Amino acid sequence: MTPKQKGFFFPSEWHPHRATWLSFPQSSDSWDYGERLERIYPAYMAFIKAIAESEKVCINATHEAQKTLIKKLLEQYEIDPLQVEIPVHPSNDSWCRDHGPAFLINPNTKERMIVEWGYNAWGGKYPPYDDDDRIPVRIAEYLGLPYVEPGIIMEGGSVEFNGNGTVLTSKSCLLNPNRNPHLNQQQIEQYLQDYYGVEQILWVTDGIVGDDTDGHIDDTTRFYNEDSVLTVVEHDKTDDNYHPLKQNLEDLSKMTLLNGKSLNIKELPMPNAVYDSGIRLPASYANFLITNGSVIVPTYRCNKDDIALDIIQSCFTDRKITGIDATEIIWGLGSFHCLSQQEPIV
């Protein structure tokens, strides 16, 4: 039987968490550039501190020496060590949203399980990724949870859930032949239904410029309740993001949910373009993380930061909005949502 047939499903991100999982950054394709790694520590530790205000933080350490470093940084940044678990689970990179486990819940039986999707570093772009690929099983064993292996490639940042039977994703990523070239759209939809426990798959077309994941949905469109999404828009017609985001907005405007309602859409501005060493980086306010007590939003030293924070606050009136400067972190081509994976309670 599939997880769906057993009554399991992937809950919305605002469903209560036991913890949020991270894989601690290390020398990798993301951070190997002079002192880049150390430059992200202030923002990364502020991120950990913000999560720890309302839930546990579980940090995968690649080895004991890294675990010692993490403990030292927790002390330096005055983060309560009792709120942090640091299992030694080797990883290749820091993008836990994509290589981490997909936690499913079954409210009827009060059980949880993990889906261990295959992982190939966004189409084989950044080998090696074998340790990243093993992270879900290591976490399942750490927590004593059962796991299932569908046998195809899937990344957590490519899917967005309303917790009521619907998943949003993008054609540019999930239909890319560098992931599952043997599967067509209908077959991929069947895997999403069977292993995420959803009924409906809604597709936008593309992602943002600079996103090496081929267009993850968590950089463009996020549910903030069962019927409503925040989606980024670009009003500057000369910007490379103008046309793909205009197309996505048109896609969303035609969507109908399982309850028969049209999708309620709230627009979120894109920050001014962020460049580093001549490279356009995938800066987006949509790459926020929802925790038990807050929404942690990347900011970019930009005149649109406060506008974006106010819009997000209007969508999450029950949570504190915490903006953290992600200008150094976005060099790795991802931000706070990409770095994290929530572990729900039942």
PAZAPA-4460 file (N, C-alpha, C; in steps of 0.05 Angstrom, whole numbers, plus 32768, in hexadecimal, padded with zeros to 4 digits):
% residues 346
    n_x    n_y    n_z   ca_x   ca_y   ca_z    c_x    c_y    c_z   seq   type   mol
   8011   7FE8   8000   8000   8000   8000   8011   8019   8000     1      M     A
   8008   802E   7FF2   8017   8047   7FF2   8011   8057   800C     2      T     A
   8022   806A   8013   801C   807B   802A   8000   8087   802A     3      P     A
   7FF7   8090   8012   7FDD   809B   8010   7FC7   8087   8017     4      K     A
   7FCA   806F   800D   7FB6   805A   8013   7FB6   8053   8031     5      Q     A
   7FCC   8058   803F   7FCD   8053   805B   7FC4   806B   806C     6      K     A
   7FBD   8081   805E   7FB3   8098   806D   7FC7   80AD   8074     7      G     A
   7FDF   80AB   8068   7FF4   80BF   806D   7FF4   80D6   8059     8      F     A
   7FFC   80ED   8062   7FFF   8104   804F   8013   8117   805A     9      F     A
   801D   8129   8048   8030   813E   804F   8020   8156   8057    10      F     A
   8023   815F   8071   8013   8176   807A   801D   8190   8070    11      P     A
   800D   81A5   8074   8016   81C0   806D   802D   81C8   807F    12      S     A
   803B   81DD   8077   8052   81E6   8087   8049   81F3   80A1    13      E     A
   8031   81FE   80A2   8028   820A   80BB   801C   81F6   80CF    14      W     A
   801B   81DD   80C7   8014   81C8   80DA   8029   81C7   80F0    15      H     A
   8022   81C2   810A   8036   81C3   811F   804E   81B0   811B    16      P     A
   8065   81BB   8122   807F   81AC   811E   8089   81A2   8139    17      H     A
   8097   818B   8139   80A8   8184   814F   80C2   8193   814C    18      R     A
   80CC   8195   8133   80E7   81A0   812E   80E9   81A8   8111    19      A     A
   80FE   81B7   810C   8107   81BD   80F1   8123   81B1   80ED    20      T     A
   8127   81A3   80D7   8141   8196   80D1   8152   81A8   80BE    21      W     A
   816C   81A9   80C4   8180   81B6   80B4   8198   81A4   80AF    22      L     A
   81A6   81A8   809A   81C0   819B   8096   81D5   81B1   8096    23      S     A
   81E7   81B0   80AA   81F9   81C7   80AF   820B   81CC   8096    24      F     A
   820D   81E6   808E   821E   81EC   8077   823B   81E5   807B    25      P     A
   8247   81DC   8065   8263   81D5   8065   826F   81DC   804A    26      Q     A
   8289   81D7   8047   8296   81DC   802E   8289   81CB   8019    27      S     A
   827F   81D8   8004   8270   81CA   7FEF   826E   81DB   7FD6    28      S     A
   8260   81D2   7FC2   825C   81E3   7FAB   824D   81FD   7FB2    29      D     A
   823D   81FC   7FC8   822E   8214   7FD0   823F   8229   7FDC    30      S     A
   8254   8221   7FEC   8262   8234   7FFD   8280   8235   7FF8    31      W     A
   828B   8226   7FE6   82A8   8226   7FE1   82B0   823F   7FD1    32      D     A
   82B4   8255   7FDF   82BC   826D   7FD1   82C9   8280   7FE5    33      Y     A
   82E2   827C   7FEB   82F0   828C   7FFF   82E3   8288   801A    34      G     A
   82DC   829E   8027   82D1   829D   8042   82B2   829C   8042    35      E     A
   82A6   8293   802C   8289   8293   8029   827B   8284   8040    36      R     A
   8287   826D   8047   8279   825C   805B   8276   826C   8076    37      L     A
   828C   8278   807F   828A   8286   8099   8279   829F   8097    38      E     A
   8277   82AA   807F   8266   82C3   807C   8249   82BD   807F    39      R     A
   8240   82A4   807B   8224   829E   807E   821C   8298   809B    40      I     A
   8230   8294   80AD   8229   828C   80C8   8217   829F   80D7    41      Y     A
   821B   82BA   80D6   8209   82CC   80E5   81EC   82C8   80DD    42      P     A
   81E6   82C7   80C3   81CA   82C4   80BA   81C0   82A8   80C0    43      A     A
   81D1   8294   80BC   81C9   8278   80C1   81C3   8273   80DE    44      Y     A
   81D3   827E   80F0   81CE   827B   810C   81B6   828B   8116    45      M     A
   81B1   82A2   810A   8199   82B1   8110   8180   82A1   8107    46      A     A
   8182   8293   80F1   816D   8281   80E8   8168   826B   80FC    47      F     A
   817D   825E   8106   8179   8249   811A   816C   8254   8133    48      I     A
   8176   826C   813B   816B   8278   8154   814D   827F   8151    49      K     A
   8145   8288   8139   8129   828E   8135   8118   8275   8135    50      A     A
   8121   825F   8129   8112   8246   812A   810F   823C   8147    51      I     A
   8125   823E   8156   8127   8233   8171   8114   8241   8185    52      A     A
   810A   8258   817D   80F7   8267   818F   80DD   8257   8193    53      E     A
   80D6   8246   817F   80BC   8239   8181   80BC   821B   817B    54      S     A
   80D3   8210   8175   80D5   81F3   8170   80F2   81EA   8171    55      E     A
   80F6   81D0   8172   8111   81C5   8171   811E   81CA   8156    56      K     A
   8139   81CA   8156   8148   81CB   813D   815A   81B3   813D    57      V     A
   8158   81A3   8128   8169   818B   8125   817D   8190   810F    58      C     A
   8196   818F   8115   81AB   8196   8102   81BC   817E   80FB    59      I     A
   81BB   8176   80E2   81CD   8160   80D9   81EA   816A   80D8    60      N     A
   81FB   815D   80E8   8218   8163   80E8   8226   814D   80D8    61      A     A
   8238   8154   80C8   8246   8141   80B7   8259   812F   80C6    62      T     A
   8265   813B   80DC   8278   812C   80EC   827A   8139   8108    63      H     A
   8288   812C   811A   828A   8136   8135   8296   8152   8137    64      E     A
   82AA   8157   8126   82B7   8172   8126   82A3   8188   811F    65      A     A
   8291   8182   810C   827C   8195   8105   8268   8198   811B    66      Q     A
   8262   8183   8129   8250   8184   8140   825B   8196   8156    67      K     A
   8276   8194   815A   8283   81A6   816D   8281   81C3   8165    68      T     A
   8285   81C8   814B   8283   81E3   8140   8267   81EE   8145    69      L     A
   8252   81DE   813F   8237   81E7   8142   8232   81EE   815F    70      I     A
   823B   81DE   8172   8237   81E4   818E   8244   81FE   8196    71      K     A
   825C   8203   818B   826A   821C   8191   825B   8234   8186    72      K     A
   8250   8231   816E   8240   8247   8161   8226   824C   8170    73      L     A
   8219   8236   817A   8201   823A   818B   8207   824B   81A3    74      L     A
   821E   8246   81B0   8225   8256   81C7   822C   8273   81BF    75      E     A
   823B   8276   81A9   8243   8290   81A0   822A   82A2   8199    76      Q     A
   8216   8295   818D   81FE   82A5   8185   81E7   82A3   8199    77      Y     A
   81ED   8299   81B1   81DB   8298   81C7   81C1   828A   81C0    78      E     A
   81C4   8272   81B6   81AD   8261   81AF   81AB   824B   81C3    79      I     A
   8193   8246   81CD   818E   8232   81E2   8195   8216   81D8    80      D     A
   81AA   820A   81E3   81B2   81EF   81D9   819D   81DA   81DE    81      P     A
   818C   81DE   81F1   8177   81CA   81F6   8162   81CA   81E0    82      L     A
   8162   81DE   81CF   814F   81DF   81B9   815B   81D2   819F    83      Q     A
   8174   81C8   81A1   8182   81BF   8189   818B   81A2   818C    84      V     A
   8185   8192   8178   8190   8177   8177   81A4   8176   8160    85      E     A
   81BB   8168   8164   81D0   8168   814F   81D9   814B   814A    86      I     A
   81C9   813B   813C   81D2   8120   8134   81E7   8121   811F    87      P     A
   81FA   810E   8120   820E   810C   810B   8203   80FD   80F3    88      V     A
   81FB   810B   80DF   81F0   8100   80C6   81FF   810E   80AF    89      H     A
   8213   8101   80A3   8223   810E   808E   8212   8117   8077    90      P     A
   8219   812F   806D   820B   813A   8056   8221   8146   8043    91      S     A
   8219   814B   802A   822B   8158   8017   8227   8176   8015    92      N     A
   820E   817F   801C   8208   819B   8019   81F2   81A2   802D    93      D     A
   81E8   81BB   802C   81D8   81C5   8042   81BA   81C7   803C    94      S     A
   81B1   81BD   8025   8196   81C3   801C   8183   81AD   8024    95      W     A
   817C   81AE   803E   816C   8198   804B   8150   8197   8040    96      C     A
   8145   81AD   8036   812A   81AC   802A   8129   8197   8014    97      R     A
   813F   8194   8005   813F   8183   7FED   8149   8167   7FF3    98      D     A
   815E   8165   8004   8168   814A   8009   815D   813E   8023    99      H     A
   814F   814E   8033   8144   8144   804C   812B   8133   8048   100      G     A
   8121   8128   805F   810A   8116   805D   80F0   8125   8059   101      P     A
   80DD   8118   804C   80C2   8121   804A   80B2   8113   8060   102      A     A
   80A9   8122   8074   809B   8117   808B   807D   8116   8084   103      F     A
   8071   80FE   8087   8054   80FA   8084   8048   80F5   809F   104      L     A
   802E   80FD   80A1   8020   80F7   80BA   8006   80E8   80B4   105      I     A
   7FFC   80D9   80C7   7FE2   80CB   80C5   7FD3   80D3   80DE   106      N     A
   7FC1   80E7   80DD   7FB2   80F0   80F5   7FA1   80DA   8101   107      P     A
   7F98   80C7   80F1   7F86   80B2   80FB   7F95   809E   810E   108      N     A
   7FAD   8097   8106   7FBC   8083   8115   7FD2   8090   8127   109      T     A
   7FD4   80AB   8124   7FE9   80BA   8133   8005   80B1   812C   110      K     A
   8009   80A8   8113   8023   809F   810A   8031   80B3   80F8   111      E     A
   804B   80B0   80F5   805A   80C0   80E2   806C   80AD   80D2   112      R     A
   8073   80B5   80BA   8086   80A6   80AA   8096   80B9   8098   113      M     A
   80AB   80AF   808C   80BC   80BF   807B   80BC   80B4   805F   114      I     A
   80BB   80C6   804B   80BF   80BF   802F   80DC   80C5   8028   115      V     A
   80EA   80B1   801F   8106   80B4   8017   8107   80B5   7FF9   116      E     A
   8101   80CD   7FEE   8104   80D1   7FD1   8121   80CF   7FCA   117      W     A
   8127   80C9   7FB1   8142   80CA   7FA7   814A   80E7   7FA3   118      G     A
   8164   80EC   7FA5   816F   8107   7FA3   8188   8106   7F90   119      Y     A
   8189   8118   7F7D   81A0   8118   7F6A   81AB   8135   7F66   120      N     A
   81A9   8146   7F7B   81B4   8161   7F7A   81AB   8170   7F62   121      A     A
   8190   8172   7F5F   8183   8182   7F4A   818C   817A   7F2E   122      W     A
   818A   8161   7F29   8191   8157   7F0E   81AE   8151   7F0A   123      G     A
   81BC   8149   7F20   81D8   8142   7F1E   81EB   8159   7F1C   124      G     A
   81E2   8171   7F24   81F3   8189   7F20   820B   818A   7F33   125      K     A
   8208   817F   7F4B   821D   8183   7F5F   8225   8169   7F6D   126      Y     A
   8233   8158   7F5F   823D   8140   7F6D   8254   8147   7F80   127      P     A
   825A   8136   7F94   824A   811F   7F9C   8232   8127   7FAD   128      P     A
   821E   8116   7FAD   8205   811B   7FBD   81FB   8101   7FCB   129      Y     A
   820D   80EE   7FCD   8205   80D4   7FD9   81FE   80D7   7FF7   130      D     A
   820D   80E7   8006   8205   80EB   8022   81EB   80FA   8025   131      D     A
   81E7   810E   8014   81CD   811C   8015   81B6   8108   8010   132      D     A
   81BA   80F6   7FFD   81A5   80E3   7FF5   819E   80D0   800C   133      D     A
   81B1   80CC   801F   81AC   80BA   8035   819F   80C7   804D   134      R     A
   819E   80E2   804D   8194   80F0   8065   8178   80E7   806E   135      I     A
   8165   80E4   805C   814A   80DC   8066   814A   80C1   8076   136      P     A
   8159   80AE   806C   815B   8094   807A   8168   8097   8095   137      V     A
   817E   80A7   8096   818C   80AC   80B0   8179   80B9   80C4   138      R     A
   8169   80CC   80BB   8156   80DA   80CD   8140   80C7   80D5   139      I     A
   8136   80B6   80C3   8122   80A2   80CA   812C   8090   80E0   140      A     A
   8145   8087   80DD   8151   8075   80F1   8155   8084   810C   141      E     A
   815D   809D   810A   8161   80AE   8122   8147   80B1   8132   142      Y     A
   8131   80B5   8123   8117   80BA   8130   8107   80A0   8134   143      L     A
   8111   808A   812A   8103   8071   812C   80E9   8070   811C   144      G     A
   80E9   807D   8104   80D2   807E   80F3   80D5   806B   80DB   145      L     A
   80BF   8060   80D2   80C0   8050   80B9   80C4   8063   80A1   146      P     A
   80CF   8058   808C   80D2   8068   8074   80CC   8057   805B   147      Y     A
   80C5   8065   8046   80BF   8058   802C   80CF   8066   8016   148      V     A
   80D8   8057   8002   80E8   8061   7FEC   80D9   805E   7FD2   149      E     A
   80CE   8074   7FC7   80C0   8072   7FAE   80D2   806B   7F96   150      P     A
   80EC   8072   7F98   80FE   806B   7F82   8100   807F   7F6C   151      G     A
   80F7   8098   7F71   80FA   80AD   7F5D   8106   80C6   7F6A   152      I     A
   810F   80D9   7F5A   811B   80F1   7F64   8105   8105   7F6B   153      I     A
   8108   8112   7F82   80F5   8127   7F8B   8103   8138   7F9F   154      M     A
   80FD   8152   7F9E   8109   8165   7FB1   80F4   8175   7FBF   155      E     A
   80F8   8179   7FD9   80E4   8187   7FEA   80DD   81A3   7FE1   156      G     A
   80F1   81B1   7FD5   80EC   81CC   7FCC   80DB   81CE   7FB3   157      G     A
   80D6   81B7   7FA6   80C7   81B6   7F8D   80A9   81B3   7F91   158      S     A
   80A1   81B0   7FAB   8085   81AB   7FB0   807B   81BC   7FC7   159      V     A
   8063   81C6   7FC6   8057   81D7   7FD9   803A   81CE   7FE0   160      E     A
   8034   81CA   7FF9   801B   81BD   8002   8008   81CF   8011   161      F     A
   7FEE   81CC   800C   7FDA   81DA   801C   7FD0   81CA   8033   162      N     A
   7FD8   81B0   8036   7FD0   81A0   804C   7FB3   8195   8049   163      G     A
   7FA7   819B   8032   7F8B   8192   802D   7F88   8186   8012   164      N     A
   7F9C   8176   800A   7F9A   8166   7FF2   7FA6   8172   7FD9   165      G     A
   7FB3   818A   7FDB   7FBD   8197   7FC3   7FDB   819B   7FC6   166      T     A
   7FEA   8196   7FB0   8006   819D   7FAF   800B   81AF   7F96   167      V     A
   801B   81C3   7F99   8024   81D5   7F83   8040   81CD   7F7C   168      L     A
   8046   81CD   7F62   8061   81C8   7F59   8066   81D6   7F3E   169      T     A
   807D   81D2   7F32   8084   81E0   7F19   808C   81CC   7F04   170      S     A
   8083   81D2   7EEC   808A   81C1   7ED5   80A8   81C2   7ECF   171      K     A
   80B4   81D9   7ED2   80D0   81DC   7ECB   80E2   81CA   7EDC   172      S     A
   80D9   81C3   7EF4   80E9   81B2   7F06   80E1   8195   7F03   173      C     A
   80C8   818F   7F0B   80C0   8173   7F0D   80BE   8164   7EF2   174      L     A
   80BA   8173   7EDC   80BA   8167   7EC2   80D5   8169   7EB3   175      L     A
   80E9   8173   7EC2   8104   8174   7EB6   810F   8158   7EB2   176      N     A
   811A   8152   7E9A   8124   8137   7E96   813D   8130   7EA7   177      P     A
   8149   8144   7EB5   8160   813E   7EC6   8157   8132   7EE1   178      N     A
   813D   812F   7EE5   8134   8123   7EFE   812A   8106   7EF9   179      R     A
   8114   8103   7EEC   8108   80E9   7EE7   8100   80E6   7ECA   180      N     A
   8114   80E3   7EB8   810E   80E3   7E9B   80FC   80CD   7E92   181      P     A
   80F9   80B8   7EA2   80E8   80A1   7E9B   80CB   80A5   7EA2   182      H     A
   80C4   80BC   7EAF   80A9   80C1   7EB7   809D   80D8   7EA9   183      L     A
   8083   80D6   7EA1   8075   80EC   7E96   8065   80FB   7EAC   184      N     A
   8057   8110   7EA5   804A   8121   7EB9   8035   8111   7EC8   185      Q     A
   8026   8101   7EBB   8011   80F1   7EC8   801E   80DD   7EDC   186      Q     A
   8034   80D1   7ED5   8041   80BE   7EE7   804D   80CD   7F00   187      Q     A
   8058   80E4   7EFB   8063   80F4   7F12   804C   80FC   7F25   188      I     A
   8036   8104   7F19   801F   810B   7F2A   8016   80F4   7F3B   189      E     A
   8017   80DC   7F30   800F   80C4   7F3F   8021   80BF   7F57   190      Q     A
   803B   80C4   7F53   804E   80C1   7F69   8048   80D6   7F7F   191      Y     A
   8042   80EF   7F76   803C   8104   7F8A   8023   80FC   7F9A   192      L     A
   800F   80F2   7F8D   7FF7   80EA   7F9A   7FFC   80D3   7FAE   193      Q     A
   800A   80BF   7FA5   800F   80A6   7FB4   8021   80AB   7FCD   194      D     A
   8035   80BC   7FC9   804A   80BE   7FDE   8048   80D8   7FEE   195      Y     A
   803A   80EC   7FE5   8035   8104   7FF5   8018   8104   8000   196      Y     A
   8007   80F1   7FF7   7FEC   80F0   8001   7FDB   8107   7FF8   197      G     A
   7FDE   8111   7FDF   7FCE   8127   7FD5   7FBA   811D   7FC0   198      V     A
   7FA7   812E   7FB9   7F93   8128   7FA5   7F97   8138   7F8B   199      E     A
   7FA3   814F   7F8E   7FA4   8163   7F78   7FC0   816E   7F75   200      Q     A
   7FCA   816E   7F5C   7FE4   817A   7F55   7FDE   8192   7F43   201      I     A
   7FE8   81AA   7F4C   7FE5   81C2   7F3C   8001   81CB   7F33   202      L     A
   8003   81D3   7F19   801D   81D8   7F0D   801F   81F5   7F05   203      W     A
   8035   8203   7F0E   803D   821C   7F01   8053   8215   7EED   204      V     A
   805B   8228   7EDD   806C   8223   7EC7   808A   8223   7ECE   205      T     A
   8093   8237   7EDC   80B0   823C   7EDE   80B8   8247   7EF9   206      D     A
   80D2   824A   7EFC   80DE   8256   7F15   80EB   8270   7F0F   207      G     A
   80FC   8279   7F22   8109   8293   7F1F   8125   8290   7F14   208      I     A
   812F   82A6   7F09   814A   82A7   7EFE   815F   82A2   7F14   209      V     A
   8174   8293   7F0D   8189   828D   7F20   8184   8275   7F31   210      G     A
   816D   8269   7F30   8166   8252   7F40   8170   8238   7F32   211      D     A
   8185   822D   7F3E   8192   8215   7F32   8182   81FB   7F36   212      D     A
   816B   81FD   7F43   815A   81E6   7F47   8147   81E1   7F30   213      T     A
   8148   81F2   7F1B   8136   81F1   7F04   811A   81FA   7F0A   214      D     A
   8117   820B   7F1F   80FE   8217   7F24   80ED   820D   7F3B   215      G     A
   80FA   820B   7F53   80EB   8201   7F6A   80D4   8214   7F71   216      H     A
   80BE   8209   7F79   80A6   8218   7F80   80AA   8229   7F99   217      I     A
   80BC   8221   7FAB   80BF   8230   7FC4   80CE   824B   7FC0   218      D     A
   80D6   8251   7FA8   80E0   826B   7FA1   80CB   827D   7F94   219      D     A
   80B4   8271   7F8E   80A0   8281   7F7F   8084   8282   7F8D   220      T     A
   807A   826C   7F96   805E   826B   7F9F   805B   825A   7FB8   221      T     A
   804F   8265   7FCD   804C   8257   7FE7   802F   8259   7FF1   222      R     A
   8024   8243   7FFA   800B   8244   8008   800D   8252   8023   223      F     A
   7FFA   8263   802A   7FF9   826D   8045   7FE0   8265   8054   224      Y     A
   7FCD   825A   8046   7FB7   824A   8052   7FAD   8237   803D   225      N     A
   7F99   8228   8043   7F90   8213   8030   7F88   821D   8015   226      E     A
   7F7E   8235   8014   7F72   8240   7FFB   7F83   8256   7FEE   227      D     A
   7F9A   825E   7FFB   7FA7   8277   7FF3   7FC5   8274   7FF0   228      S     A
   7FD0   8282   7FDD   7FED   8282   7FD8   7FF8   829E   7FD7   229      V     A
   8011   82A0   7FDF   8022   82B7   7FD9   8033   82B0   7FC1   230      L     A
   8033   82C1   7FAD   8044   82BC   7F95   8054   82D4   7F8D   231      T     A
   806D   82D1   7F87   807E   82E8   7F80   8078   82F2   7F64   232      V     A
   807A   830C   7F61   8076   8319   7F47   808C   832D   7F43   233      V     A
   8092   8332   7F29   80A6   8345   7F22   8098   835A   7F0F   234      E     A
   8098   8373   7F17   808A   8388   7F08   809D   8395   7EF3   235      H     A
   80B7   8392   7EF6   80CA   839D   7EE3   80CB   838C   7ECA   236      D     A
   80C0   8396   7EB4   80BE   8387   7E9B   80DA   8380   7E8F   237      K     A
   80EE   838F   7E98   8109   838A   7E8D   8118   8374   7E9D   238      T     A
   810C   836C   7EB4   8119   8358   7EC5   8113   833C   7EB9   239      D     A
   8127   832A   7EBB   8125   830F   7EAF   810F   82FF   7EBD   240      D     A
   8107   8307   7ED5   80F2   82F8   7EE3   80D6   8301   7EDB   241      N     A
   80D3   8316   7ECD   80B9   8321   7EC7   80A7   830D   7EB9   242      Y     A
   80B0   8302   7EA3   809F   82F0   7E93   8099   82D5   7EA1   243      H     A
   80AD   82C7   7EAC   80A6   82AE   7EB9   8093   82B2   7ED1   244      P     A
   8096   82C8   7EE0   8084   82CC   7EF7   8069   82D5   7EEE   245      L     A
   8067   82E3   7ED8   804D   82EB   7ECD   803E   82D2   7EC4   246      K     A
   804D   82BF   7EB7   8041   82A6   7EAF   8037   8296   7EC7   247      Q     A
   8047   8294   7EDC   803F   8286   7EF4   8025   8292   7F00   248      N     A
   8024   82AC   7F00   800C   82BA   7F0B   7FF3   82B2   7EFA   249      L     A
   7FF7   82B1   7EE0   7FE1   82A9   7ECE   7FD9   828C   7ED4   250      E     A
   7FED   827B   7ED8   7FE7   825F   7EDF   7FD7   825D   7EF8   251      D     A
   7FDF   826B   7F0D   7FD2   826A   7F27   7FB5   8275   7F25   252      L     A
   7FB1   8289   7F15   7F96   8296   7F13   7F82   8283   7F06   253      S     A
   7F8B   826E   7EF9   7F78   825B   7EEC   7F73   8242   7EFD   254      K     A
   7F80   8241   7F15   7F7E   8229   7F25   7F65   8228   7F36   255      M     A
   7F5A   8210   7F3A   7F43   820B   7F4C   7F4B   81F5   7F5F   256      T     A
   7F45   81F9   7F79   7F4C   81E6   7F8D   7F37   81D0   7F8F   257      L     A
   7F3D   81BC   7F9F   7F2B   81A5   7FA2   7F0F   81AD   7FAD   258      L     A
   7F0F   81C3   7FBD   7EF5   81CC   7FC8   7EE5   81DD   7FB4   259      N     A
   7EEF   81E0   7F9C   7EE2   81EF   7F87   7EE8   820C   7F87   260      G     A
   7EF8   8216   7F9A   7F00   8232   7F9B   7F17   8238   7F88   261      K     A
   7F17   8250   7F7D   7F2E   825A   7F6F   7F44   8260   7F84   262      S     A
   7F5C   825E   7F7B   7F73   8264   7F8D   7F73   8281   7F94   263      L     A
   7F74   8288   7FAE   7F77   82A3   7FB7   7F95   82AB   7FB5   264      N     A
   7F9B   82BF   7FA5   7FB7   82C6   7F9F   7FBE   82E1   7FAA   265      I     A
   7FD4   82E2   7FBA   7FDF   82FB   7FC4   7FFB   82FE   7FB8   266      K     A
   8000   8315   7FAC   801A   831A   7F9F   802F   8324   7FB3   267      E     A
   8047   831A   7FAE   805E   8321   7FBF   8074   832B   7FAC   268      L     A
   807F   8343   7FB1   8093   834D   7F9F   80AD   833D   7F9F   269      P     A
   80BB   833E   7F89   80D6   8333   7F89   80E9   8348   7F93   270      M     A
   80FE   8341   7FA1   8112   8355   7FA9   8121   835F   7F90   271      P     A
   812F   8375   7F93   8140   837E   7F7E   8154   8368   7F78   272      N     A
   815C   8366   7F5F   816F   8351   7F57   8188   8351   7F68   273      A     A
   8190   8339   7F71   81A7   8336   7F81   81BD   8329   7F70   274      V     A
   81D4   8336   7F6E   81EA   832C   7F5F   8202   8328   7F72   275      Y     A
   8213   8314   7F6C   822B   8311   7F7B   8240   8305   7F68   276      D     A
   8257   8313   7F65   826B   830A   7F52   8260   8307   7F36   277      S     A
   824D   8319   7F2F   8242   8319   7F15   822C   8304   7F10   278      G     A
   8224   82F5   7F25   8211   82E0   7F23   81F6   82E9   7F2E   279      I     A
   81E0   82E5   7F1F   81C5   82EB   7F28   81BD   82D5   7F3B   280      R     A
   81B6   82DC   7F53   81AF   82C8   7F68   8191   82C6   7F6B   281      L     A
   8186   82AF   7F73   8169   82AB   7F74   815C   82B6   7F8E   282      P     A
   815F   82D0   7F92   8154   82DD   7FAA   8136   82DF   7FA7   283      A     A
   8127   82D5   7FBB   810A   82D6   7FBB   8100   82D7   7FD8   284      S     A
   80EB   82E8   7FDC   80DF   82E8   7FF7   80CD   82D0   7FFC   285      Y     A
   80C7   82C1   7FE7   80B6   82A9   7FEA   80C4   8292   7FF8   286      A     A
   80DE   8294   7FFB   80ED   827D   8007   80EE   827F   8025   287      N     A
   80D7   8284   8031   80D4   8287   804E   80CE   826B   805A   288      F     A
   80D4   8269   8074   80CE   8251   8084   80B8   8258   8098   289      L     A
   80A3   8247   8099   808F   824A   80AE   8096   8238   80C5   290      I     A
   8098   8243   80DD   809D   8233   80F5   8084   8235   8107   291      T     A
   8086   8228   811E   806F   8228   8131   8067   8244   8139   292      N     A
   807B   8256   813C   8076   8270   8147   807C   8287   8134   293      G     A
   8088   8282   811D   8091   8298   810C   8092   8290   80EF   294      S     A
   8096   82A4   80DF   809C   82A0   80C2   80B7   82AE   80BE   295      V     A
   80CB   829F   80B6   80E6   82A9   80B3   80EB   82B0   8096   296      I     A
   80EF   82C9   8090   80EF   82D3   8075   810B   82DE   806D   297      V     A
   8115   82D5   8056   812F   82E1   804D   812B   82FE   8043   298      P     A
   813E   830F   804B   813E   832A   8042   8159   832F   8034   299      T     A
   815A   8346   8024   8171   8349   8012   817B   8366   8011   300      Y     A
   817A   8374   8028   8184   8390   8029   8178   83A1   8013   301      R     A
   815D   839F   8011   814F   83A9   7FF9   8138   83BA   8003   302      C     A
   8130   83CD   7FF3   811A   83DF   7FFA   80FF   83D1   7FF9   303      N     A
   80FE   83B8   7FEF   80E5   83A9   7FEF   80E3   8396   8007   304      K     A
   80F8   8394   8017   80F7   8381   802E   80DF   8386   8040   305      D     A
   80DB   839F   8049   80C5   83A5   805B   80AA   83A0   804F   306      D     A
   80A8   83A6   8035   808E   83A1   8027   8088   8383   8028   307      I     A
   809C   8373   8021   8098   8356   8021   8091   834B   803D   308      A     A
   809F   8355   8051   8099   834C   806D   807D   8353   8075   309      L     A
   8074   836B   806E   8059   8373   8075   8044   8362   8067   310      D     A
   8048   835B   804E   8036   834A   803F   8034   832E   804C   311      I     A
   804C   8323   8052   804D   8309   805F   803F   8309   807A   312      I     A
   8044   831F   8089   8036   8321   80A3   8018   8321   80A0   313      Q     A
   800E   832D   808B   7FF1   832E   8087   7FE5   8313   8081   314      S     A
   7FF6   8300   8079   7FED   82E5   8073   7FF0   82D2   808B   315      C     A
   8002   82D9   809D   8007   82C8   80B4   8003   82D9   80CE   316      F     A
   7FEB   82E0   80D3   7FE5   82F3   80E9   7FEA   82E6   8105   317      T     A
   7FEB   82CB   8105   7FF0   82BD   811F   800D   82B7   8124   318      D     A
   801F   82C1   8113   803B   82BB   8116   804C   82D4   8114   319      R     A
   8062   82D3   8122   8076   82E9   8121   8085   82E7   8106   320      K     A
   8089   82FE   80F9   8098   82FE   80E0   80B5   8307   80E6   321      I     A
   80C8   82F6   80E0   80E4   82FB   80E6   80F3   82FD   80CB   322      T     A
   80FC   8315   80C5   810D   8319   80AD   812B   8316   80B5   323      G     A
   8139   8306   80A5   8156   8302   80AA   8164   8307   808F   324      I     A
   8179   8317   8091   8189   831E   8079   8195   8305   806D   325      D     A
   818D   82FE   8054   8196   82E6   8047   81A9   82EC   8030   326      A     A
   81B4   8304   8030   81C5   830C   8019   81DE   82FA   8016   327      T     A
   81E9   82F1   802C   8200   82DF   802A   81F7   82C3   8024   328      E     A
   81E1   82BA   8031   81D7   829F   802C   81CE   829A   8010   329      I     A
   81C3   82AE   8003   81B8   82A9   7FE8   81CF   82A4   7FD3   330      I     A
   81E8   82AA   7FDB   81FE   82A2   7FCA   81FE   8284   7FC4   331      W     A
   81F5   8274   7FD7   81F3   8257   7FD4   81DC   824F   7FC2   332      G     A
   81CD   8262   7FB7   81B6   825E   7FA5   819D   8252   7FB3   333      L     A
   819A   8258   7FCC   8183   8251   7FDB   8181   8262   7FF4   334      G     A
   816A   825F   8002   8167   826F   801A   815A   825E   8030   335      S     A
   814B   826A   8042   8143   825C   805B   8131   8244   8057   336      F     A
   811E   8246   8044   810D   822E   803F   811E   8218   8033   337      H     A
   812F   821F   8021   8141   820A   8015   8152   81FC   8029   338      C     A
   815A   820A   803E   816C   81FF   8052   815F   81ED   8067   339      L     A
   8144   81EC   8067   8136   81E0   807D   8121   81CC   8074   340      S     A
   811A   81BA   8087   8103   81A7   8082   80F5   81A3   809C   341      Q     A
   80DB   81A8   809D   80CC   81A6   80B6   80C5   8189   80BD   342      Q     A
   80C5   8183   80D7   80BC   8169   80E1   80A2   816D   80F0   343      E     A
   808B   8165   80E5   8071   816A   80F2   806C   8157   8109   344      P     A
   805B   8160   811B   804F   814D   812E   8035   8143   8123   345      I     A
   802A   812D   812F   8011   8122   8125   7FFA   8130   8133   346      V     A
***
